[in-house]
């Protein structure tokens, strides 16, 4: 039995949906979650900053004694995959987990991807999907309004601002006839109802958080790393009270998790 925690990090609250999915299938695992709320959102940041922040976030997770680290952040997964791969602790991101899930489909229909501006700008999801699913067209859309809306608690499908943003961003993908939509940001699973209102019931939604949980469980089992007491410890570089107020929404629970404040790290661009 390996009681060391799993380290999961994200720019904000969205990664808690991956924590939620993992706890549902691996309830005994100990988890340390780091939300870099003090520097969120990541989506509009330049690539140099994102790569430096990936190094820093990995260090935070590693300092907690993690047996495995998972970047529950599409933006860092797509801009710093090589940095994750070079980490001394086994480290992975949502890009590989989500692409592997879609590659199992037996379909030739177009694939859609929605994510932050930085994720879409990197082209990493497009390249990975085209390599894994040869012959299938891939259509991408940046959705910069989604994370601020979700982190403000505006997740209901009848919220007018959310409805307007979903319609604007997804209409081109709907017109392209996508049969599968990859939610390339872990926040987006909370607005599935709004997404489905635009796309209809025939489009498959692939949630990055569910893919992350399945990937982690498989890795732990394959490498004999299962074990723990089911603890959850949260760290935030943002406002602790705000984190404790909003975290239950993403975790699907009534009570705030044990939370600690950590300093906001500098994010100067690397060379």
N, C-alpha and C positions, 0 to 999 in steps of 0.2 A: 504494500500500500504506500502511495506517495502523497503525503498530506500537504506538500507545498502548494501555494495558491496558483491559480491561473491569472495572469495579468492581462487585463483588457483596457484599451484606452481609446478615446475619441476626442474630437474637438469640443463636444458638448454633451447633450443629453441623449442623443440618438443611440450611442453605444449601449445604453441601458436596455434597449430592446434586444440586443444580442445577449446581454446578461440574462434577461428574462427568458429568452428562448433556451439558453444553455441550462439554466436552473430547472427548467421543465423536464429536460431529458437527462441531466446529470445532477440531481438535487444534492448529492453528497459532496460535490466539489467545492473547495474554498476558492473564492474569487476576490481579487483586488481590482477595482475599477477606478481609473483616473480620467476625470473629465477636465479638459483644458479650457474651461469656460472663460477664464481670464483673457484668453487670446482668440476666442471664437468670435465670428465664424472664420473657418479656414478657406472657404470657397473662392474668395477674391484675392488671396495672397499670391505673391510671385513664387515660382518654383524653388528658388534658392532658400527662401524663408521656410517653406514647407519641408524641405530636406533637413534643414537644421532642427526644426521642431520634431521631426521624426526621431532624430538622434536623441533629443532631450526626453521625449516621451518614453522611448525605449529604456532610457536610463532610470526614469522614475519607476517603471514597471519592474525592471531587473533588481532595483534596490529593495524591493519588497520580497525578494527571494522566489520569484516566479519560476515555475517549472516549464511554462510555455507562455508566450506573449502573443496577443492577437490585436492587430490594429483594426478596430471596428469603425474604420473611417475610410470611405472610398477615396477621399482626396489624398490622404497620405499613402494609401495602398497603391494608387495609380501614379504617384509622383516620386515614391521612394521605395519601390519594390527591392532594389538592390541593397538598400540600407537595412531593410528587414532581413533579407537573406544573409547578410554579413554579421548579424547579431550573435554573440556567443550563446545566448539562450535561444532555443528554437522559436522563431517569430514568423508570423504569417499575417496576411491581410484579407479583406473581404473580396478583393478582385479575383484571386485564384479560386476561392471557395464558390463564388457565384458563377463564374464561367464554367467550372467543372459541372455544376448542376445543370446548366443549360445545354452543355455538350451531350448530355445523356438523352436529350430529346430526339425523336425520330421525326424530323420535320424539315421542310425546305423553305418555309415561310419566313418573311423578314422578322428580325429581332429589333426591339426598341430598347434604348438605355436612357434613363434619366438620372442626373446626378448634379453635383455642384459645378460651378463654372470651371474651377481648377481641374476637376476630374475630367470633364469633357474636353477641356483645352489640351490635356495631356495626350488624349487619343489612346490611352492604355487599354480601356475596356474594348474599344472598337478593334484594336489590333488583336487582343487576346481572343475575342469572340470570333473574328474572321479566321484566325488560325485554328481554333477548336471546332468551328462549324463551317467548314469550307462549302462554298456555294450559296450560303445564306447572306442576304443583304442585312446590314446593320445601320440603324438610324438613331442618332443621339440628340438629346435636348438638354441644355443647361437650365436649371430651375432655381435661380438665385433667391426667389421669394419664399421657397418652401421652408427652409430651416428657421428663419425669423418668425414665420407664422406658427410653425409647430412649437417652437420654444416659447411662444406667447400663449400657448394653450388653445390655439385656433385650429382644431383638428376635425371638427364636425363637418360633414359633407354639405350642410346647409349654410355654413359660414360664407357670406358673400365674397369676402376677399380671397378666401381659399378657392372657392368655386371659379372665380374669375381667373386666378393664376393657373389652376389646373387646366381649364379650357384653353387658355392661351398657349401653354407649353405643350400640351398633348395633342392638339388638333393636327399638327403636321405628321405626328407618328400614326395617328388614326387614319389619316389620308393615305399614308404609305402602306397600310394594311398589315401592320405588325401583328403577329400571333402571340408573341411573348414579350413582356416588358420587364426588364431588369431594373429593380429599384436599387440603384447604385450608391445610395446613401442610407445608413441605418435609421435615419429619422423617418424615412418615407413610408415605412410599414404602418405608421399611425394614421396615415391618410388614405389607406387602401379603399375605403368606401367612396371617397371623393374621386379617386382615380378611376374606379370601376364605373362610376356614374357617367364618365366621359367615354371610356373605352368599351363598355359593355361586358357581358358575362363571358364572351367567347375568348377573350384575351387572357392568357395566363400571366399572373403577376408573380415574379420571382423575388422574394424578400431577402435582401442581403443578410439580415439578422438571422433568419432561419438557416440559411446556408452556412453562416459562421458557426452556429451551434452544432450543426451536423458535422462540419469539418473538424471542429475541436474534439468532439466525442470520438470520432473515428481515429484521430491522431493519438489521443490518450490510450485508447484500447490497443492500437497497433504497437504502441511503444511501452506498454505496461506501466502507465503513469496514473491510472485511476486511483482516487482516494481523497479523503477529506471528511470534514464534519458539516459541510454546508454553510459555512460562514460567508458573509458579504461585507467587505470593507470598501468604502468609497472615499476618494480623494478628489478635491476640486481646487483649481487655481482661481476660481471666481468667487462670487458671494456665497458663503456657506448657507445662509438662511434661504436664499433663493433656490439653491440646489436642493435643499431638504424639502422645500415646498413643492417643487416640480418633479423631483425624482419618482415619487409614487405613481404619477401618471404613466411614465415610461416603463416602470417595473410591473405595473398592474397589481399594486398592493396598497394597503391603506396607510401603513406607517412609513416614515422616513428611514432610510438606512443609516447605519453608523457612518458618519462623515467627518473627514478631517480637512482642514485648510492647508494648502501648500502654496509657497510663493509663486508668483507669476514670473516665468523665465524670460530673458530677453530674446527677441526674435529677429536679430539683425541678419540680413542676407549673407549667406556664405559665398565664397568666390566661385 
